[in-house]
Amino acid sequence: MINLRIICTTLILFSLPGCDDQAAKPATQTQQDFAVNNVQAFQGIEQLKSKLLVNPNDFATLSALADMYFEASQFVDAFETYDRALAINPECADCYNDRGLCLFYIGQPTSALESFDKAIAIDPGFVHAWLSKGFVLTSEGRYREAVAPLNKVKELDTSGVLAMQADKFLTMGAEKGVQ
């Protein structure tokens, strides 16, 4: 799930309006690169689905499949697969966080926030869940509510990449007159 954390952080970094620092953006993907990545994702998804035919309750395979769906922007499939993984391991804070991001991307921000809260309840030190919560609240224009989770990110990550992202979101709120 480490790759998913990187993907989520990248999505968070570049998906909000106002976060348009051109120097920080990744290089534009060519059509050929995009096609190759899609083929690789499809092959990876099919391999993991085949593994699940043998053992449909393999948590590691389910969570890896959900991550692949997420990386391929197949958020509904990812959400459903995270739910299957959580039915096996309901204490997976990372799955709740990633599930929450899926919910947000399919237009269910309230449910997404509930999922982040479950991740935080399981692991209060899970900085990605705090950042995801702040990201969704900021994206929804709920800047005042975003302040506490974003400050928690800065408390937990002090000077890391996630703290810098939290600062960007806090700056967005400050620009809207929220302190």
Protein Blocks (a to p, Z undefined) as FASTA:
>chain_A
ZZmmmmmmmmmmmmpghiacfklpccdddfklmmmmmmmmmmmmmmmmmmmmmmmmlmkl
mmmmmmmmmmnopaklmmmmmmmmmmmmmmlmklmmmmmmmmmmnopaklmmmmmmmmmm
mmmmlmklmmmmmmmmmmnopamlmmmmmmmmmmmnomamklmmmmmmmmmmmmnopZZ
